[in-house]
Amino acid sequence: MIKRAKKDTTKNYKLTRQKLNMNQHEFWSRIGVTQSGGSRYENGRSVPEPTATLVVLTYGTQDKALEVLAKLRGVTVADLAGGAK
């Protein structure tokens, strides 16, 4: 049996929020999550993939957001950057 490494996003979300000098309500409400829901995610509850994607698109680096958006649209980052349709 192969064990998968547990992805530790708990500290990442909290750290990202703190670096942006935002409280939980400000940070999480921008992506449609309640403060209490965000608190649960920051304290170890599993984050649904759509929510994790929104966090990357909203608070990630521009490069990472472009990668995620390109994947969602089924195109390359170059296509997005070049405005290809």
KEKE-3310 file (N, C-alpha, C; in steps of 0.2 Angstrom, whole numbers, plus 5000, padded with zeros to 4 digits):
npx = (5004:5003:5007:5000:5008:5002:4995:5000:4991:4985:4993:4998:4987:4983:4995:4996:4985:4989:5000:4995:4989:4975:4960:4951:4937:4938:4947:4942:4929:4930:4930:4918:4917:4912:4917:4918:4919:4931:4940:4939:4945:4958:4962:4964:4954:4948:4950:4939:4942:4937:4936:4950:4955:4949:4956:4969:4967:4963:4972:4985:5001:5003:5008:5005:4991:4988:4992:4983:4970:4972:4973:4960:4952:4957:4967:4984:4995:5002:4992:4982:4990:4992:4980:4973:4959)
npy = (4994:5011:5026:5042:5058:5069:5084:5099:5111:5119:5128:5136:5143:5151:5158:5164:5173:5180:5187:5195:5204:5202:5199:5184:5185:5195:5189:5176:5179:5185:5174:5168:5160:5157:5166:5157:5145:5146:5147:5134:5128:5133:5127:5114:5106:5098:5105:5109:5105:5115:5126:5128:5130:5143:5150:5150:5157:5169:5174:5169:5169:5178:5171:5157:5158:5160:5148:5139:5145:5143:5129:5126:5131:5124:5127:5134:5143:5152:5154:5161:5172:5178:5180:5171:5163)
npz = (5000:4995:5003:5003:5004:5015:5010:5016:5018:5027:5035:5024:5019:5030:5032:5020:5021:5032:5027:5018:5027:5031:5038:5043:5038:5028:5019:5016:5012:4999:4991:4992:5004:5021:5036:5046:5040:5033:5044:5048:5037:5039:5050:5048:5041:5027:5011:4998:4981:4971:4979:4983:4971:4968:4978:4973:4961:4966:4975:4972:4964:4949:4938:4943:4944:4930:4925:4931:4926:4912:4912:4916:4906:4895:4887:4882:4892:4885:4875:4882:4886:4874:4869:4861:4853)
capx = (5000:5007:5004:5001:5010:4997:4997:4999:4989:4983:4998:4998:4981:4983:5001:4995:4980:4992:5005:4991:4986:4968:4956:4947:4931:4940:4951:4938:4922:4931:4929:4912:4917:4911:4923:4919:4922:4938:4943:4940:4951:4965:4963:4965:4948:4950:4947:4936:4946:4935:4938:4957:4956:4948:4961:4975:4965:4962:4978:4991:5005:5000:5010:5001:4984:4987:4992:4976:4965:4973:4970:4952:4950:4959:4972:4990:4996:5003:4986:4979:4994:4992:4973:4971:4953)
capy = (5000:5017:5031:5048:5063:5074:5090:5103:5118:5123:5134:5140:5148:5156:5162:5169:5178:5185:5191:5200:5208:5202:5195:5179:5187:5198:5184:5170:5181:5186:5168:5165:5156:5161:5166:5150:5139:5148:5145:5127:5126:5135:5123:5107:5103:5097:5111:5106:5107:5121:5132:5128:5133:5150:5153:5151:5162:5176:5176:5166:5173:5179:5165:5152:5159:5159:5141:5136:5147:5139:5122:5126:5133:5119:5130:5135:5149:5156:5156:5166:5178:5180:5182:5167:5161)
capz = (5000:4995:5007:5000:5008:5017:5008:5022:5015:5033:5036:5018:5019:5035:5031:5014:5023:5036:5023:5015:5032:5030:5043:5040:5035:5022:5015:5013:5009:4992:4986:4994:5010:5027:5040:5050:5035:5032:5050:5048:5033:5041:5056:5045:5038:5020:5007:4992:4975:4968:4984:4983:4964:4969:4982:4969:4956:4969:4980:4970:4959:4942:4934:4945:4942:4923:4924:4933:4921:4906:4913:4916:4899:4890:4882:4885:4895:4879:4871:4886:4886:4867:4867:4856:4854)
cpx = (5004:5003:5005:5003:5004:4999:4995:4997:4986:4987:4998:4993:4981:4989:4999:4990:4984:4997:5001:4987:4978:4966:4953:4941:4933:4943:4946:4931:4924:4930:4923:4912:4916:4917:4924:4921:4929:4942:4944:4945:4957:4967:4963:4959:4950:4946:4945:4941:4943:4937:4946:4959:4955:4953:4967:4973:4965:4968:4984:4995:5001:5001:5005:4993:4983:4987:4986:4971:4966:4971:4963:4949:4952:4964:4979:4990:4998:4997:4982:4983:4993:4985:4970:4964:4952)
cpy = (5006:5022:5038:5053:5067:5081:5095:5110:5122:5129:5139:5145:5153:5160:5167:5175:5183:5189:5197:5205:5208:5198:5189:5181:5190:5193:5179:5173:5183:5181:5165:5160:5160:5161:5160:5145:5140:5146:5138:5124:5127:5130:5115:5103:5103:5102:5108:5109:5114:5127:5133:5132:5141:5153:5155:5157:5169:5178:5173:5171:5173:5173:5159:5152:5158:5152:5137:5138:5143:5132:5121:5127:5128:5122:5131:5142:5154:5159:5161:5173:5182:5182:5177:5165:5154)
cpz = (5000:4999:5003:5005:5009:5015:5014:5019:5021:5034:5030:5018:5024:5034:5025:5017:5028:5033:5020:5020:5032:5036:5039:5036:5028:5017:5012:5010:5001:4988:4988:4999:5016:5031:5044:5046:5034:5038:5050:5043:5035:5047:5054:5042:5030:5016:5000:4986:4972:4973:4983:4976:4965:4973:4977:4964:4959:4972:4977:4966:4953:4938:4936:4943:4934:4921:4925:4928:4915:4906:4913:4910:4894:4885:4886:4888:4890:4875:4875:4886:4879:4865:4862:4858:4852)
residu = (MET:ILE:LYS:ARG:ALA:LYS:LYS:ASP:THR:THR:LYS:ASN:TYR:LYS:LEU:THR:ARG:GLN:LYS:LEU:ASN:MET:ASN:GLN:HIS:GLU:PHE:TRP:SER:ARG:ILE:GLY:VAL:THR:GLN:SER:GLY:GLY:SER:ARG:TYR:GLU:ASN:GLY:ARG:SER:VAL:PRO:GLU:PRO:THR:ALA:THR:LEU:VAL:VAL:LEU:THR:TYR:GLY:THR:GLN:ASP:LYS:ALA:LEU:GLU:VAL:LEU:ALA:LYS:LEU:ARG:GLY:VAL:THR:VAL:ALA:ASP:LEU:ALA:GLY:GLY:ALA:LYS)
# end
